[in-house]
Amino acid sequence: MNRLIAEIQKMNGRIVVDAPVQRVQSEPDGGVRVQSEKLSQSFDQVIATIPSRPLAQIAPQLDSQYVKKLQEVKYLGVVCIVLVLKRQLSPY
């Protein structure tokens, strides 16, 4: 994880923790504003990796037909990270 963090920071990225997203909204210039209690920041594009129903709640500008599809999705929640490493991470 330290290497991942270092690479993100090397590319001028920033990792924000303990800042649940409260709203995702399109901006007039075509960007996307992401708001939490701690900050509000604009991006060119956003990839959401949260479950469908909470996405529909925090992104009120989504098309109603798309929201309907999001709310119909049935799935099991799974969190999985995939790392491609040059060396072994653990003995297991």
C-alpha distances in whole Angstrom, upper triangle without the diagonal:
4,5,5,6,9,10,11,12,14,16,17,15,14,12,15,14,17,20,21,22,26,28,27,30,32,33,36,35,33,29,28,27,25,26,24,26,24,24,26,24,26,24,26,24,22,21,21,19,21,24,27,29,27,27,30,31,28,30,34,34,33,37,38,39,35,34,37,35,31,33,35,32,31,28,26,23,20,16,14,11,11,9,12,11,14,13,13,10,13,17,17
4,5,5,6,9,10,11,12,14,15,14,13,12,15,15,18,20,22,24,28,29,29,31,33,34,37,35,34,30,29,28,25,26,25,26,24,24,26,25,26,25,26,25,24,23,23,22,24,27,30,32,30,29,33,33,30,32,35,36,36,39,41,41,37,37,40,38,34,36,38,35,35,32,30,26,23,20,18,15,15,12,14,13,14,14,15,12,15,18,20
4,5,5,6,9,10,10,12,14,13,14,13,17,17,21,22,24,25,29,30,29,32,33,33,36,34,33,29,28,28,26,27,27,28,26,25,27,25,26,24,25,25,23,22,23,22,24,27,30,33,31,30,33,34,31,32,36,36,36,39,41,41,37,37,40,38,35,37,38,35,35,32,30,27,24,20,18,15,14,11,12,10,12,12,14,12,15,19,20
4,5,5,6,9,10,11,13,11,12,11,14,15,19,20,21,22,26,27,25,28,29,30,33,31,29,26,25,25,23,24,24,26,23,23,24,22,23,21,22,21,19,18,19,18,21,24,27,29,27,26,30,30,28,28,32,33,32,35,37,37,33,33,36,34,31,33,35,32,32,29,27,24,21,18,16,12,12,10,11,11,13,14,15,13,16,20,21
4,5,5,6,9,10,11,9,9,8,11,12,16,17,19,20,24,25,24,27,28,29,32,30,29,25,24,23,21,22,21,23,20,20,21,20,21,20,21,21,19,19,20,19,21,24,27,29,27,26,29,29,27,28,31,32,31,35,37,37,34,33,36,35,31,34,35,33,33,30,29,25,23,19,18,14,15,13,15,14,16,17,18,16,19,22,23
4,5,5,6,9,10,9,10,10,14,16,19,20,23,23,27,28,27,29,30,30,33,31,30,26,26,25,23,25,24,26,23,22,23,21,23,21,23,22,21,21,23,22,24,28,30,33,30,29,32,33,30,31,34,35,34,37,40,40,37,36,39,38,35,37,39,36,36,34,32,29,26,22,21,17,17,15,16,15,16,17,19,17,20,24,25
4,5,5,6,9,8,10,11,15,17,21,21,23,23,27,27,26,28,28,29,32,29,28,25,24,24,23,25,24,26,24,23,23,21,21,19,20,20,19,19,21,20,23,27,29,32,30,28,31,32,29,29,33,33,32,35,38,38,35,35,38,36,33,36,37,34,35,32,31,28,26,22,20,17,16,14,14,14,15,17,19,17,21,24,25
4,5,5,7,5,7,8,12,14,18,18,20,20,23,24,22,24,25,25,28,26,24,21,20,20,19,21,21,23,20,19,20,17,18,16,17,17,16,16,18,18,21,24,26,29,26,25,28,29,26,26,30,30,29,32,35,35,32,32,35,33,30,33,35,32,33,31,30,26,24,21,19,16,16,15,16,16,18,20,21,19,23,26,27
4,5,5,5,6,8,12,14,18,18,21,21,24,25,24,25,26,26,29,27,26,22,22,21,20,21,21,23,20,18,19,17,18,17,18,19,18,19,21,21,23,27,29,31,28,27,30,30,27,28,31,31,31,34,37,38,34,34,38,36,33,36,38,35,36,34,33,29,27,24,22,19,20,18,19,19,20,22,23,21,25,28,29
4,5,7,9,12,15,18,22,22,24,24,28,28,26,28,28,28,30,28,27,24,23,23,22,24,24,26,23,22,22,20,20,18,20,20,20,21,23,23,26,30,32,34,31,30,33,33,30,30,34,33,33,36,39,40,36,37,40,38,35,38,40,37,38,36,35,32,30,26,24,21,21,19,19,18,19,21,23,22,25,29,30
4,5,9,12,15,18,22,21,23,23,26,26,24,25,25,25,27,24,23,20,20,21,20,22,23,25,22,20,20,17,17,15,16,17,17,18,21,21,24,28,30,32,30,27,31,31,28,28,31,30,30,33,36,37,33,34,37,36,33,36,38,35,37,34,34,31,29,25,24,21,20,19,19,19,20,23,25,24,27,31,31
4,7,10,13,16,20,19,21,21,24,24,22,23,23,23,25,23,22,19,19,19,18,20,21,22,19,17,18,15,15,14,15,16,17,18,20,21,24,28,29,31,29,27,30,30,27,26,30,29,30,33,36,37,33,33,37,36,33,36,38,36,37,35,35,31,30,26,25,22,23,21,22,22,24,26,27,26,29,33,33
4,7,10,13,17,16,18,18,21,21,19,21,21,21,24,22,21,17,17,16,15,17,18,20,17,15,15,13,13,12,14,14,14,15,17,18,20,24,26,28,25,23,26,27,23,23,27,27,27,30,33,34,30,30,34,32,30,32,34,32,33,31,31,28,26,23,22,19,20,19,20,21,23,25,26,24,27,31,31
4,6,10,13,13,15,15,19,19,18,20,21,21,24,23,22,18,17,16,14,15,15,17,14,12,14,12,13,13,15,16,14,16,17,17,19,23,25,27,24,22,25,25,22,22,26,26,27,30,32,34,30,30,33,32,29,31,34,32,33,31,30,26,25,22,21,19,20,20,21,22,24,26,27,24,27,31,31
4,7,10,10,13,13,17,18,18,20,22,22,26,25,23,20,18,16,14,15,14,15,13,12,14,13,15,14,17,16,15,15,15,15,17,21,23,24,21,20,24,23,20,21,25,26,26,29,32,33,29,28,32,31,27,29,32,29,30,28,27,23,22,19,19,16,18,18,20,21,24,25,25,22,25,28,28
4,7,7,9,11,14,15,16,19,21,21,25,24,23,20,17,15,12,12,10,12,9,9,12,11,14,14,18,17,15,15,15,15,16,19,22,23,19,19,22,21,18,20,23,24,25,28,30,32,28,27,30,30,26,28,31,29,29,28,26,23,22,19,20,18,20,20,23,24,27,28,28,25,27,31,30
4,5,8,10,14,16,17,20,23,24,28,27,26,22,19,17,14,13,11,12,10,11,14,14,17,17,21,20,17,17,16,15,15,18,21,22,18,18,22,21,18,20,23,25,25,29,31,32,29,27,30,30,26,27,30,28,28,26,25,21,20,17,18,17,20,20,24,24,27,28,27,24,26,29,29
4,6,10,12,15,17,20,23,24,28,28,27,24,20,18,14,13,10,10,9,11,14,15,18,19,23,21,18,18,17,16,15,18,21,21,17,18,21,19,17,20,22,25,25,29,30,32,29,27,29,29,26,26,29,27,28,26,24,21,20,18,20,19,22,23,26,27,31,31,30,26,28,31,30
4,6,9,12,13,17,20,21,25,25,24,20,17,14,11,9,6,7,6,8,10,12,15,16,20,19,16,16,15,15,14,17,19,19,15,16,18,17,14,16,19,21,22,26,27,29,26,24,27,27,24,24,28,26,27,25,25,21,21,19,21,20,23,24,28,29,32,33,32,29,30,34,33
4,6,9,11,15,18,20,24,25,23,20,16,14,10,9,6,8,9,10,11,13,16,17,20,18,15,15,12,13,11,14,16,15,11,12,15,13,11,13,16,19,19,23,24,26,23,21,24,24,20,21,24,23,23,22,21,18,19,17,19,20,23,24,28,29,33,33,33,29,31,34,33
4,6,8,11,14,16,20,21,20,16,13,10,7,6,5,8,9,9,9,11,13,14,17,15,12,13,10,12,10,13,14,14,10,10,12,11,8,10,13,15,16,20,21,23,20,18,21,22,18,19,22,21,23,22,22,19,20,18,20,21,24,25,28,30,34,35,34,31,33,36,35
4,7,10,14,16,19,21,20,17,13,11,8,6,5,7,10,10,10,12,14,16,18,17,14,15,13,14,12,14,15,13,10,10,11,9,6,9,11,13,15,18,19,22,19,17,20,21,18,18,22,22,23,23,23,20,22,21,23,24,27,29,32,34,37,38,38,35,36,40,38
4,6,10,12,16,18,16,14,10,8,6,5,7,10,12,11,9,11,12,13,16,14,12,14,12,14,13,15,14,13,10,9,10,8,5,6,8,10,12,15,17,19,17,15,19,20,17,18,21,21,23,23,24,22,23,22,24,25,28,30,32,35,38,39,39,36,38,42,40
4,7,10,13,15,13,11,7,6,5,6,9,13,14,12,10,10,10,10,12,11,9,11,10,13,12,14,14,14,11,9,10,9,6,5,8,8,10,13,15,18,15,14,18,18,16,17,21,20,23,23,24,22,23,22,24,24,26,28,31,33,36,38,38,35,38,41,40
4,6,10,12,10,9,6,5,7,8,12,15,16,14,11,11,9,10,12,11,10,13,12,16,16,17,16,16,14,11,11,11,8,6,7,7,9,12,15,17,15,14,18,19,17,19,22,22,25,26,27,25,26,25,27,27,29,31,33,36,39,41,41,39,41,44,43
4,7,8,7,6,5,6,9,11,15,18,19,16,13,12,9,10,10,10,10,13,14,18,18,20,18,19,17,14,14,14,12,9,10,7,9,12,15,17,15,16,19,20,18,21,24,24,27,27,29,27,28,27,29,29,30,32,34,36,39,41,42,40,42,46,45
4,5,5,5,5,7,10,12,16,19,19,16,12,11,8,10,10,11,12,16,17,20,21,23,22,22,20,17,17,18,15,12,13,11,13,15,18,21,19,19,23,24,22,24,27,27,31,31,33,31,31,30,31,31,33,34,36,38,41,43,44,42,44,48,47
4,5,7,9,10,14,16,20,22,23,19,16,14,11,12,12,13,15,19,20,24,25,26,25,25,24,21,20,21,18,15,15,12,15,16,20,22,21,21,25,26,25,27,30,30,33,34,36,34,35,34,35,34,36,37,38,41,43,46,47,45,48,51,50
4,6,9,11,14,17,21,23,23,20,16,14,10,11,9,12,15,18,20,24,25,27,26,27,25,22,22,23,20,17,18,15,17,19,22,24,22,23,27,27,26,29,31,31,34,35,36,34,35,34,34,33,34,35,37,39,41,44,45,43,46,50,49
4,7,10,13,16,20,23,23,20,16,14,10,9,7,9,12,15,17,21,22,24,23,24,23,19,19,21,18,15,16,13,14,16,20,21,19,20,24,24,23,26,28,28,31,31,33,31,32,31,31,30,31,33,34,36,39,41,43,41,44,47,46
4,7,10,13,17,20,20,16,13,10,7,6,5,6,9,13,15,18,20,22,21,23,21,17,18,19,16,14,15,13,14,17,20,22,19,20,24,24,22,25,28,27,30,30,31,29,30,28,29,28,29,30,31,34,36,39,40,38,41,44,43
4,7,10,13,17,17,14,10,8,5,5,6,6,7,11,12,16,17,19,18,19,17,14,15,16,13,10,13,11,12,15,18,20,18,18,22,22,20,22,25,24,27,27,28,26,27,25,26,26,27,28,30,33,35,38,38,36,39,42,41
4,6,10,13,14,10,7,6,4,6,9,9,9,12,13,16,17,19,19,19,17,14,15,15,11,10,12,12,14,17,20,22,20,19,23,23,21,23,26,25,28,28,29,26,27,25,27,26,28,29,31,33,36,38,39,36,39,42,41
4,7,10,11,8,6,5,6,8,11,10,9,11,11,14,14,17,17,17,14,12,14,13,10,10,12,13,14,18,20,22,20,18,22,22,20,21,25,24,26,26,26,23,24,22,24,23,26,27,29,31,34,36,36,34,36,40,39
4,7,8,6,4,7,9,11,14,14,12,14,13,16,15,18,18,18,14,13,15,13,9,11,13,14,16,20,21,24,22,20,23,24,21,22,26,25,27,27,27,24,25,23,25,25,28,29,31,33,36,38,38,35,37,41,40
4,5,5,6,9,12,14,18,17,14,16,14,16,15,17,18,18,14,14,16,14,10,13,15,17,18,22,24,26,24,21,25,25,22,23,27,26,27,27,26,23,24,22,24,24,27,28,31,33,36,37,37,34,35,39,38
4,6,8,11,15,17,21,20,18,20,18,19,18,20,21,20,17,17,19,16,13,16,18,20,22,25,26,29,27,24,28,29,25,26,29,29,30,29,29,25,26,24,27,27,30,31,34,35,38,39,39,35,37,40,40
4,7,10,14,16,20,20,18,20,19,20,19,22,23,23,19,19,21,19,16,18,20,22,24,27,29,31,29,27,30,31,27,28,32,31,32,31,30,27,27,25,26,26,29,29,32,33,36,37,37,33,35,39,38
4,6,10,13,17,17,16,18,17,19,19,22,23,23,19,18,21,19,15,17,19,20,22,26,27,30,27,26,29,30,27,28,31,30,32,31,31,27,28,25,27,26,29,29,32,33,36,37,37,34,36,40,39
4,7,10,14,14,13,16,16,18,18,21,22,22,19,17,19,17,14,14,16,17,19,23,25,27,25,24,27,28,25,26,30,29,31,31,31,28,28,26,27,27,29,30,32,34,37,38,38,35,38,41,41
4,7,10,12,11,14,15,18,18,22,22,23,20,17,19,19,15,15,17,17,19,22,25,27,24,24,27,28,25,27,30,29,31,30,31,28,28,26,27,25,27,28,30,32,34,36,37,34,37,40,40
4,7,9,9,13,14,18,19,22,22,23,20,17,19,19,15,14,17,16,17,21,24,25,23,23,26,26,24,26,29,28,31,30,31,28,28,26,27,26,27,28,30,32,34,36,37,35,38,42,41
4,5,7,10,13,16,18,21,21,22,20,17,19,20,16,15,17,16,17,20,23,25,22,22,26,25,23,26,28,27,30,29,30,27,27,25,25,24,25,26,27,29,32,34,35,33,36,40,39
4,7,10,13,17,19,22,21,23,22,18,20,21,18,16,18,16,17,19,23,24,21,22,25,25,23,26,28,27,30,29,30,28,28,26,26,25,25,26,27,29,32,34,36,34,37,41,40
4,7,10,13,16,18,18,20,19,15,17,19,16,14,16,15,14,17,20,21,18,19,22,21,19,23,25,23,26,25,27,24,24,23,23,22,23,24,25,28,30,33,34,32,35,38,37
4,6,10,12,15,15,17,15,12,14,16,13,11,15,14,13,16,19,20,17,17,20,19,17,20,22,21,23,22,23,21,21,19,20,19,20,22,24,26,29,31,32,30,33,36,35
4,6,9,12,12,15,14,11,14,16,13,12,16,15,14,17,19,19,16,16,19,18,15,18,20,18,20,19,20,18,17,16,16,16,17,19,21,24,27,29,29,27,30,33,32
4,6,9,9,12,10,7,11,12,11,10,14,14,13,16,18,18,14,14,17,16,12,15,17,15,17,16,17,15,15,14,15,15,17,20,22,25,28,30,30,28,30,33,31
4,7,9,12,10,9,12,14,13,13,17,18,16,18,20,20,16,16,18,16,13,15,17,14,16,14,14,11,11,10,11,12,14,17,20,23,26,28,27,25,27,30,28
4,6,9,7,6,10,11,10,12,15,17,15,18,18,19,15,14,16,15,11,13,15,13,14,12,12,10,11,10,13,14,17,20,23,26,29,30,29,27,28,31,29
4,6,6,6,9,10,11,12,15,17,15,17,17,17,14,12,14,13,9,10,12,9,10,9,10,8,10,11,14,16,19,22,25,28,32,33,31,29,30,33,30
4,6,5,6,9,10,11,13,14,12,14,13,13,10,8,10,9,5,7,9,7,9,10,12,11,13,14,17,19,21,25,27,31,34,35,35,32,34,36,34
4,5,5,7,9,10,12,14,12,14,13,13,11,8,10,10,6,6,9,9,10,11,13,12,15,16,19,22,24,28,31,34,37,38,37,35,36,38,36
4,5,5,6,9,11,14,12,15,15,16,13,10,13,13,9,9,13,12,13,14,15,13,15,16,19,21,24,27,30,33,36,37,36,33,35,37,35
4,5,5,6,9,11,9,12,13,14,11,9,12,12,8,10,13,12,14,15,16,14,16,16,19,20,23,26,29,32,35,36,36,33,35,38,36
4,6,5,7,9,7,10,9,11,9,6,9,10,7,8,11,12,15,16,18,17,19,20,22,24,26,29,32,35,39,40,39,37,38,41,39
4,6,6,10,10,12,12,14,12,9,12,13,11,10,14,15,17,18,19,18,20,21,23,25,28,31,34,36,40,41,40,38,39,42,40
4,6,9,10,13,14,16,14,11,14,16,13,13,17,17,19,20,21,19,21,20,23,24,27,29,32,35,38,39,39,36,38,41,39
4,6,6,10,11,13,11,9,13,14,12,13,17,17,20,20,22,20,22,22,24,25,27,30,32,35,39,40,40,37,39,42,41
4,6,8,9,12,11,9,12,14,13,13,17,18,21,22,24,23,25,25,28,29,31,33,36,39,42,44,44,41,43,46,44
4,6,8,11,10,10,13,15,14,15,18,19,22,24,26,25,27,27,29,30,32,34,36,39,42,44,44,42,44,47,45
4,6,8,7,6,10,11,10,12,15,16,19,21,23,22,24,25,27,28,29,32,34,37,41,43,43,40,42,45,43
4,6,5,6,9,10,11,12,15,16,20,22,25,24,26,27,29,30,32,34,36,40,43,45,45,43,45,48,46
4,5,5,6,9,10,11,13,15,18,21,24,24,26,28,30,31,33,36,38,42,45,47,46,44,46,49,47
4,5,5,6,9,10,11,13,17,19,23,23,26,27,29,31,32,35,37,41,44,46,46,44,46,48,46
4,5,5,6,9,10,11,15,17,20,20,23,24,25,27,29,32,34,37,40,42,42,40,42,45,42
4,5,5,6,9,10,14,16,19,19,21,23,25,27,29,32,34,38,41,43,42,40,42,44,42
4,5,5,6,9,12,15,19,19,22,24,26,28,30,34,36,40,43,45,44,42,43,46,43
4,5,5,7,10,13,17,17,20,22,24,26,28,31,33,37,40,42,41,39,41,43,40
4,5,6,9,11,14,14,17,19,21,23,25,28,31,34,38,39,38,36,38,40,38
4,6,8,11,14,14,18,20,22,25,27,31,33,37,40,41,40,38,39,42,39
4,6,10,13,15,18,20,23,26,28,31,34,37,41,42,41,39,40,42,39
4,6,10,12,14,17,19,22,24,27,30,33,37,38,37,35,36,38,35
4,7,10,13,16,18,21,23,27,30,33,37,37,36,34,34,36,33
4,6,9,12,15,18,20,24,26,30,33,34,32,30,31,32,29
4,6,10,12,16,18,22,25,28,32,32,30,28,28,30,26
4,7,10,13,16,20,23,26,29,30,28,25,26,28,25
4,6,10,13,16,19,22,26,26,24,22,22,24,21
4,7,10,13,17,19,23,23,21,19,20,22,20
4,7,10,13,16,20,20,18,16,17,19,17
4,7,10,12,16,17,16,13,15,18,16
4,7,10,13,14,13,12,14,17,15
4,6,10,11,11,9,12,15,14
4,7,9,10,10,13,16,15
4,5,7,8,11,14,14
4,7,9,12,14,16
4,6,9,11,13
4,6,7,9
4,7,8
4,5
4
